[in-house]
């Protein structure tokens, strides 16, 4: 009976050991499963950390872009304000200055033009002036007349009077102009009568310019000047005649 009891006891202990072993194996499997889960979680965490770094880098990049766009917007806003100021104020100011300047120029130009025209054209009822756009206006008996109604000599008188008035006003307005001491008149006497040609001589003496260069086909002009250079054109080639 005692041996049987011991045998049963041993069987029971062996079974208990088997149960423990099975539990141990089961626990090991559970531990392995948990370890795998931990490993997967670590991998996921590492992946998320990488994604986080990428997202942070993207946030930094977008922040820089936003800052750059804000700076550009501020620049364009400032530029737009400047352009608006130019459109509404500066251009108006320039227009006002230009209008004032042209008005002052007209005040100086018109009387000089009239003076020279009346000196060249001694014809009662025929006068000339310049309008606000500096365009010559012909007056016959007090009424405006087309420029085309003038004779060749009268047209040349308008052109010469305009040139002399313009030269005087420019020299007055620009103190350091390099051409102040010289004036070139190209065919100023085209169509002039002998009486008008004589007036050209008087003009030469009246205008205070050291050097006057006149290009003319009129032989009589040679009597009014200190030096002449005669040019002849042969077969399309111009040559100085000695």
C-alpha positions as a Markdown table, in Angstrom:
| # | Residue | x | y | z |
|---|---|---|---|---|
| 1 | Unk | 0.0 | 0.0 | 0.0 |
| 2 | Unk | 2.9 | 2.3 | 0.8 |
| 3 | Unk | 4.6 | 1.7 | -2.6 |
| 4 | Unk | 1.3 | 2.2 | -4.3 |
| 5 | Unk | 0.9 | 5.5 | -2.6 |
| 6 | Unk | 4.4 | 6.6 | -3.4 |
| 7 | Unk | 3.9 | 5.6 | -7.0 |
| 8 | Unk | 0.7 | 7.6 | -7.2 |
| 9 | Unk | 2.5 | 10.5 | -5.5 |
| 10 | Unk | 5.3 | 10.3 | -8.1 |
| 11 | Unk | 2.8 | 10.1 | -10.9 |
| 12 | Unk | 1.1 | 13.1 | -9.5 |
| 13 | Unk | 4.4 | 15.1 | -9.3 |
| 14 | Unk | 5.4 | 14.0 | -12.8 |
| 15 | Unk | 2.0 | 15.3 | -14.0 |
| 16 | Unk | 2.5 | 18.4 | -12.1 |
| 17 | Unk | 5.9 | 18.9 | -13.8 |
| 18 | Unk | 4.3 | 18.3 | -17.2 |
| 19 | Unk | 1.7 | 20.9 | -16.4 |
| 20 | Unk | 4.4 | 23.3 | -15.3 |
| 21 | Unk | 6.3 | 22.6 | -18.4 |
| 22 | Unk | 3.3 | 23.2 | -20.6 |
| 23 | Unk | 2.6 | 26.4 | -18.7 |
| 24 | Unk | 6.2 | 27.4 | -19.2 |
| 25 | Unk | 6.0 | 26.7 | -22.9 |
| 26 | Unk | 2.8 | 28.6 | -23.1 |
| 27 | Unk | 4.2 | 31.5 | -21.2 |
| 28 | Unk | 7.3 | 31.5 | -23.5 |
| 29 | Unk | 5.1 | 31.6 | -26.5 |
| 30 | Unk | 3.2 | 34.5 | -24.9 |
| 31 | Unk | 6.5 | 36.2 | -24.1 |
| 32 | Unk | 7.7 | 35.7 | -27.7 |
| 33 | Unk | 4.4 | 37.1 | -29.0 |
| 34 | Unk | 4.7 | 40.1 | -26.7 |
| 35 | Unk | 8.4 | 40.5 | -27.7 |
| 36 | Unk | 7.3 | 40.5 | -31.4 |
| 37 | Unk | 4.6 | 43.1 | -30.6 |
| 38 | Unk | 7.2 | 45.2 | -28.7 |
| 39 | Unk | 9.5 | 44.9 | -31.7 |
| 40 | Unk | 6.7 | 45.9 | -34.1 |
| 41 | Unk | 5.8 | 48.8 | -31.8 |
| 42 | Unk | 9.4 | 49.9 | -31.8 |
| 43 | Unk | 9.5 | 49.7 | -35.6 |
| 44 | Unk | 6.2 | 51.7 | -35.8 |
| 45 | Unk | 7.6 | 54.2 | -33.3 |
| 46 | Unk | 10.8 | 54.6 | -35.3 |
| 47 | Unk | 8.7 | 55.0 | -38.5 |
| 48 | Unk | 6.5 | 57.6 | -36.8 |
| 49 | Unk | 9.6 | 59.4 | -35.5 |
| 50 | Unk | 10.9 | 59.6 | -39.1 |
| 51 | Unk | 7.5 | 60.8 | -40.3 |
| 52 | Unk | 7.5 | 63.3 | -37.5 |
| 53 | Unk | 10.9 | 64.6 | -38.6 |
| 54 | Unk | 9.8 | 64.8 | -42.2 |
| 55 | Unk | 6.7 | 66.7 | -41.1 |
| 56 | Unk | 8.7 | 69.1 | -38.9 |
| 57 | Unk | 11.0 | 69.7 | -41.8 |
| 58 | Unk | 8.0 | 70.3 | -44.1 |
| 59 | Unk | 6.5 | 72.7 | -41.5 |
| 60 | Unk | 9.8 | 74.6 | -41.4 |
| 61 | Unk | 9.9 | 74.8 | -45.2 |
| 62 | Unk | 6.3 | 75.9 | -45.4 |
| 63 | Unk | 6.9 | 78.5 | -42.6 |
| 64 | Unk | 9.8 | 79.9 | -44.6 |
| 65 | Unk | 7.7 | 80.0 | -47.7 |
| 66 | Unk | 4.9 | 81.8 | -45.8 |
| 67 | Unk | 7.4 | 84.3 | -44.4 |
| 68 | Unk | 8.8 | 84.8 | -47.9 |
| 69 | Unk | 5.3 | 85.3 | -49.3 |
| 70 | Unk | 4.5 | 87.7 | -46.6 |
| 71 | Unk | 7.7 | 89.7 | -47.3 |
| 72 | Unk | 6.8 | 89.7 | -51.0 |
| 73 | Unk | 3.3 | 90.7 | -50.3 |
| 74 | Unk | 4.6 | 93.5 | -48.1 |
| 75 | Unk | 6.9 | 94.6 | -51.0 |
| 76 | Unk | 4.2 | 94.5 | -53.6 |
| 77 | Unk | 1.8 | 96.3 | -51.2 |
| 78 | Unk | 4.5 | 99.0 | -50.8 |
| 79 | Unk | 5.1 | 99.1 | -54.5 |
| 80 | Unk | 1.4 | 99.3 | -55.2 |
| 81 | Unk | 1.1 | 102.2 | -52.8 |
| 82 | Unk | 4.0 | 103.9 | -54.5 |
| 83 | Unk | 2.5 | 103.3 | -58.0 |
| 84 | Unk | -0.8 | 104.6 | -56.7 |
| 85 | Unk | 1.0 | 107.7 | -55.4 |
| 86 | Unk | 2.7 | 108.1 | -58.7 |
| 87 | Unk | -0.6 | 107.7 | -60.6 |
| 88 | Unk | -2.6 | 110.0 | -58.5 |
| 89 | Unk | -0.2 | 112.5 | -57.0 |
| 90 | Unk | 3.2 | 112.5 | -58.7 |
| 91 | Unk | 1.9 | 112.5 | -62.3 |
| 92 | Unk | -0.5 | 115.2 | -61.4 |
| 93 | Unk | 2.3 | 117.2 | -59.9 |
| 94 | Unk | 4.5 | 116.6 | -63.0 |
| 95 | Unk | 1.6 | 117.6 | -65.2 |
| 96 | Unk | 1.1 | 120.8 | -63.1 |
| 97 | Unk | 4.8 | 121.6 | -63.3 |
| 98 | Unk | 4.9 | 120.9 | -67.0 |
| 99 | Unk | 1.9 | 123.1 | -67.6 |
| 100 | Unk | 3.4 | 125.9 | -65.5 |
| 101 | Unk | 6.7 | 125.5 | -67.3 |
| 102 | Unk | 5.2 | 125.5 | -70.8 |
| 103 | Unk | 3.0 | 128.5 | -69.9 |
| 104 | Unk | 6.1 | 130.4 | -68.8 |
| 105 | Unk | 7.9 | 129.3 | -72.0 |
| 106 | Unk | 5.0 | 130.4 | -74.0 |
| 107 | Unk | 5.0 | 133.8 | -72.3 |
| 108 | Unk | 8.7 | 134.2 | -73.4 |
| 109 | Unk | 8.3 | 132.5 | -76.8 |
| 110 | Unk | 5.2 | 134.2 | -78.3 |
| 111 | Unk | 6.3 | 137.8 | -78.1 |
| 112 | Unk | 9.7 | 137.0 | -79.6 |
| 113 | Unk | 8.1 | 135.1 | -82.4 |
| 114 | Unk | 5.7 | 138.0 | -83.1 |
| 115 | Unk | 8.6 | 140.5 | -83.0 |
| 116 | Unk | 10.7 | 138.6 | -85.6 |
| 117 | Unk | 7.7 | 137.8 | -87.8 |
| 118 | Unk | 6.5 | 141.4 | -87.8 |
| 119 | Unk | 10.1 | 142.5 | -88.6 |
| 120 | Unk | 10.3 | 140.2 | -91.6 |
| 121 | Unk | 6.7 | 140.7 | -92.9 |
| 122 | Unk | 5.8 | 144.3 | -93.3 |
| 123 | Unk | 2.3 | 143.7 | -94.5 |
| 124 | Unk | -0.7 | 145.3 | -92.9 |
| 125 | Unk | -3.3 | 142.9 | -91.8 |
| 126 | Unk | -1.0 | 139.9 | -91.7 |
| 127 | Unk | 0.2 | 138.7 | -88.3 |
| 128 | Unk | 1.2 | 135.5 | -86.6 |
| 129 | Unk | 1.3 | 134.1 | -83.1 |
| 130 | Unk | 1.9 | 130.7 | -81.4 |
| 131 | Unk | -0.8 | 128.9 | -79.5 |
| 132 | Unk | -0.4 | 127.0 | -76.2 |
| 133 | Unk | 0.9 | 124.0 | -78.1 |
| 134 | Unk | 3.6 | 126.2 | -79.7 |
| 135 | Unk | 1.9 | 125.9 | -83.1 |
| 136 | Unk | 2.1 | 129.0 | -85.4 |
| 137 | Unk | -1.2 | 130.6 | -86.0 |
| 138 | Unk | -1.6 | 132.9 | -89.0 |
| 139 | Unk | -3.9 | 135.9 | -88.7 |
| 140 | Unk | -5.2 | 137.7 | -91.7 |
| 141 | Unk | -7.3 | 140.8 | -90.9 |
| 142 | Unk | -7.7 | 139.4 | -87.4 |
| 143 | Unk | -9.0 | 136.0 | -88.6 |
| 144 | Unk | -7.1 | 132.7 | -88.5 |
| 145 | Unk | -6.0 | 131.5 | -91.9 |
| 146 | Unk | -4.5 | 128.2 | -93.1 |
| 147 | Unk | -0.8 | 128.1 | -93.3 |
| 148 | Unk | -1.1 | 126.8 | -96.9 |
| 149 | Unk | -2.5 | 130.2 | -98.0 |
| 150 | Unk | 0.9 | 131.9 | -97.3 |
| 151 | Unk | 3.4 | 132.5 | -100.1 |
| 152 | Unk | 6.8 | 130.9 | -100.1 |
| 153 | Unk | 8.5 | 133.9 | -98.6 |
| 154 | Unk | 5.8 | 134.2 | -95.9 |
| 155 | Unk | 6.3 | 130.6 | -94.9 |
| 156 | Unk | 10.0 | 131.1 | -94.8 |
| 157 | Unk | 9.4 | 134.1 | -92.5 |
| 158 | Unk | 7.3 | 132.0 | -90.2 |
| 159 | Unk | 10.0 | 129.4 | -90.0 |
| 160 | Unk | 12.8 | 131.9 | -89.5 |
| 161 | Unk | 10.9 | 133.8 | -86.8 |
| 162 | Unk | 10.1 | 130.5 | -85.0 |
| 163 | Unk | 13.8 | 129.4 | -85.2 |
| 164 | Unk | 15.1 | 132.7 | -83.8 |
| 165 | Unk | 12.5 | 132.8 | -81.0 |
| 166 | Unk | 13.2 | 129.2 | -80.1 |
| 167 | Unk | 17.0 | 129.8 | -80.0 |
| 168 | Unk | 16.6 | 132.8 | -77.7 |
| 169 | Unk | 14.3 | 131.0 | -75.3 |
| 170 | Unk | 16.5 | 128.0 | -75.1 |
| 171 | Unk | 19.6 | 130.0 | -74.5 |
| 172 | Unk | 17.7 | 131.9 | -71.8 |
| 173 | Unk | 16.5 | 128.8 | -70.0 |
| 174 | Unk | 19.7 | 126.7 | -70.2 |
| 175 | Unk | 22.6 | 128.7 | -69.0 |
| 176 | Unk | 25.4 | 126.3 | -69.8 |
| 177 | Unk | 24.2 | 125.1 | -73.2 |
| 178 | Unk | 27.2 | 124.6 | -75.5 |
| 179 | Unk | 25.5 | 126.0 | -78.6 |
| 180 | Unk | 24.7 | 129.4 | -77.0 |
| 181 | Unk | 27.4 | 131.0 | -79.2 |
| 182 | Unk | 26.3 | 129.6 | -82.5 |
| 183 | Unk | 23.2 | 129.3 | -84.6 |
| 184 | Unk | 22.7 | 127.4 | -87.9 |
| 185 | Unk | 20.1 | 128.6 | -90.3 |
| 186 | Unk | 19.3 | 126.2 | -93.1 |
| 187 | Unk | 17.8 | 127.9 | -96.1 |
| 188 | Unk | 16.2 | 130.7 | -94.0 |
| 189 | Unk | 15.6 | 132.9 | -97.0 |
| 190 | Unk | 13.9 | 130.5 | -99.4 |
| 191 | Unk | 11.3 | 132.6 | -101.3 |
| 192 | Unk | 12.4 | 135.9 | -99.8 |
| 193 | Unk | 12.1 | 139.1 | -101.7 |
| 194 | Unk | 15.0 | 141.5 | -102.0 |
| 195 | Unk | 13.5 | 143.6 | -99.2 |
| 196 | Unk | 13.3 | 140.6 | -97.0 |
| 197 | Unk | 16.8 | 139.6 | -97.8 |
| 198 | Unk | 18.0 | 143.0 | -96.7 |
| 199 | Unk | 16.2 | 142.4 | -93.4 |
| 200 | Unk | 18.2 | 139.2 | -92.9 |
| 201 | Unk | 21.3 | 141.4 | -92.9 |
| 202 | Unk | 19.7 | 143.5 | -90.1 |
| 203 | Unk | 18.8 | 140.3 | -88.2 |
| 204 | Unk | 22.4 | 139.2 | -88.3 |
| 205 | Unk | 23.4 | 142.4 | -86.6 |
| 206 | Unk | 20.6 | 142.4 | -84.1 |
| 207 | Unk | 20.9 | 138.9 | -82.7 |
| 208 | Unk | 23.6 | 138.7 | -80.1 |
| 209 | Unk | 25.3 | 135.5 | -81.3 |
| 210 | Unk | 29.1 | 135.4 | -82.0 |
| 211 | Unk | 28.8 | 132.8 | -84.9 |
| 212 | Unk | 26.0 | 132.5 | -87.4 |
| 213 | Unk | 26.1 | 129.8 | -90.0 |
| 214 | Unk | 23.7 | 130.3 | -92.9 |
| 215 | Unk | 23.1 | 127.7 | -95.6 |
| 216 | Unk | 21.6 | 129.5 | -98.6 |
| 217 | Unk | 21.4 | 129.5 | -102.4 |
| 218 | Unk | 20.9 | 133.3 | -102.4 |
| 219 | Unk | 23.9 | 135.0 | -103.8 |
| 220 | Unk | 22.9 | 138.2 | -102.0 |
| 221 | Unk | 23.5 | 136.6 | -98.6 |
| 222 | Unk | 27.3 | 136.6 | -99.5 |
| 223 | Unk | 27.2 | 140.4 | -99.0 |
| 224 | Unk | 26.0 | 140.1 | -95.4 |
| 225 | Unk | 28.6 | 137.7 | -94.0 |
| 226 | Unk | 32.3 | 137.8 | -93.1 |
| 227 | Unk | 33.2 | 134.4 | -94.7 |
| 228 | Unk | 31.7 | 132.3 | -97.4 |
| 229 | Unk | 32.2 | 128.6 | -98.3 |
| 230 | Unk | 30.8 | 127.8 | -101.7 |
| 231 | Unk | 29.7 | 124.2 | -102.4 |
| 232 | Unk | 28.9 | 122.8 | -105.8 |
| 233 | Unk | 27.3 | 119.4 | -106.5 |
| 234 | Unk | 28.4 | 117.5 | -109.5 |
| 235 | Unk | 27.2 | 114.0 | -110.4 |
| 236 | Unk | 25.7 | 113.6 | -106.9 |
| 237 | Unk | 29.0 | 114.6 | -105.1 |
| 238 | Unk | 29.3 | 117.9 | -103.2 |
| 239 | Unk | 32.6 | 119.7 | -103.4 |
| 240 | Unk | 34.0 | 122.9 | -101.9 |
| 241 | Unk | 34.8 | 125.5 | -104.5 |
| 242 | Unk | 38.1 | 127.2 | -103.8 |
